[in-house]
Amino acid sequence: METSLHRQLKEIYADDPSQTEITLGDYRIDVISGEELVEIQHGSLAAIRDKVRDLLDHHRVRVVKPVIRRKHLVKQSSRAGSIEHRRLSPKRGSLLDVFDELVHFTRVFPHDRLALDVLLVDVEEWRYPGHGRRRRWRASDQVVEDRRLVEVVEMHSLQRAVDLRHFVGARRLPQPFDTRQLATELEVDRPSAQQIAYCFREMGTTRQVGKRGNALLYEFADAA
């Protein structure tokens, strides 16, 4: 079932409400805006990878990827029931979370006819107790009924490999650098830095230029 978040993002990108959910060949397109096809993907980018690659043969495509920064949890008594409680989830997301998905998109991005919009958003998540249990509120019993957009906090449009460098804001990295230095600069753990470095290399943002001990060394392609 379509969430309110998905519908609200379609409304943002659609010039004309009649140009949503359009059938084009074998595919259903979220929005057609002028000559551009817009695909809004809250789930895994891997799920639309082949679809986007096919569409790029003949069309301009914009993929919209929302990343949740803050989530307001709304507890209901039952499905479509009264609101019992609201609270802010302690978990916080960041723009860099998009690299969890970009690792599955390295064979698609960058492309001359592709734009990738990364949206940092705050949402409400509406939940109710599942399995008929209403007396206790446990994580295993929660059913998500809907997600609703509260605010688009930031939007970044990526079209070229070099855009990824500006996106992460790695301005003080030495040239060359390793993933330990990347982790320090971006304030992430080493596995996350290795994932980002993989995307950089596969998408052409960096090139591998050697090793320091067992650590691979990278250089930004536009800085060579």
ZIQUI-V990929 format. One record per backbone hydrogen bond with DSSP energy under -1.0 kcal/mol. CO is the residue of the C=O (numbers start at 0). NH is the residue of the N-H. If there is no record, write none. Layout:
((CO	NH) (CO	NH))
This chain:
((2	6) (3	7) (4	8) (5	9) (6	10) (7	11) (8	12) (9	13) (15	18) (18	31) (21	28) (23	26) (26	23) (28	21) (29	20) (30	37) (32	35) (35	32) (36	61) (37	30) (38	63) (44	47) (47	51) (48	52) (49	53) (50	54) (51	55) (53	56) (54	57) (54	58) (59	36) (60	114) (61	38) (62	116) (63	40) (64	118) (66	120) (68	92) (69	122) (70	88) (71	124) (72	86) (73	126) (74	83) (74	84) (77	80) (81	76) (84	74) (86	72) (93	96) (94	97) (95	98) (96	99) (97	100) (97	101) (98	102) (100	103) (101	104) (104	107) (104	108) (110	113) (112	60) (114	62) (115	157) (116	64) (117	155) (118	66) (119	152) (119	153) (120	68) (121	149) (121	150) (122	71) (123	147) (124	73) (125	144) (125	145) (126	75) (127	142) (129	132) (137	140) (140	129) (142	127) (145	125) (146	4) (147	123) (150	121) (153	119) (155	117) (157	115) (160	163) (161	165) (162	166) (163	167) (164	168) (164	169) (168	170) (176	217) (177	181) (178	182) (179	183) (180	184) (181	185) (182	186) (182	187) (188	192) (189	193) (190	194) (191	195) (192	196) (193	197) (194	198) (195	199) (196	200) (197	201) (198	202) (199	204) (199	205) (204	220) (206	218) (209	216) (211	214) (214	211) (216	208) (217	176) (218	206) (219	222))
